[in-house]
Amino acid sequence: MAVSYQIKCEHCGTEFLHIARGDYGTLCMCVGCENHIETDVAIRCPSCMHRLNSTEEEFERQVKTTMFWD
């Protein structure tokens, strides 16, 4: 299972797609279950390199769309 996030960086405004698989970055569970956002491994904006996941709350504020698939 993987999760795709459409993210808008709060720091510079860049919008981009971030794909996370269950084996790194984000622990994916079943659709409808709560996702755990990994904060030990940095997710960075590709434009300004600002860290987007210092906390789960910070990451969730920047997510515009979430898509799940197997």
N, C-alpha and C positions, 0 to 999 in steps of 0.2 A: 504494500500500500504506500502511496505517496500523497503529499499535500502540496498544492501550488498556492502561493500567496501573491496577490497583486498588492504591492506596497508603495506608499508615497512617503518618502523621507521627510520628516519634520524639519530637518536641518537645512536642506537645499531645495526641496520640492520635487526632486527626481522621482518619477514613477517607473517601477521595474517589476519583473516577475522573479520570484524566488521559489525554487522547487526543493522540497525536503523529503527525503526518503526515511523510512523507519529505522535505518541503520546508522544515521548520523544527523546532527543538527536538531532534529525534532523527533520525539517519540510519537509515532502515529498509532492511534487506537482505532476502533471501529467508528464508522460514520454515526454521528449523533452522540458519540462519547466526547468527553472533554479532552482537548489536546494539551500536552505538556510542552511548553516552549523551552528548549535548552538554553540556559544563560551562560554556561561555561564555555561554549564554543561561539565565538563572535560571528554575527551576521552583519555584514557591512554594506552600506550604500555603494554601488559601483561607481558613482560619480564623485562623491566627496569623502568616501571611506569612513564616514561617521558610523559608530557602532549603533545598531538598531535594537539590540536585545539585551541591554544591561539588566532590565527587569521584564517580566512577562507583561506587565501593564503597559510599559513603554512600547513594546513590540505590538501589542494588540491595538493601541491607539493609531498606529501607522498602517495597519492592514485594511485595505479597501475591499478585497474579495478573497474568499477562500474556496478552493476546489479540491475534492477528494477523488481518488481513483485507486483501483487495484492494479 
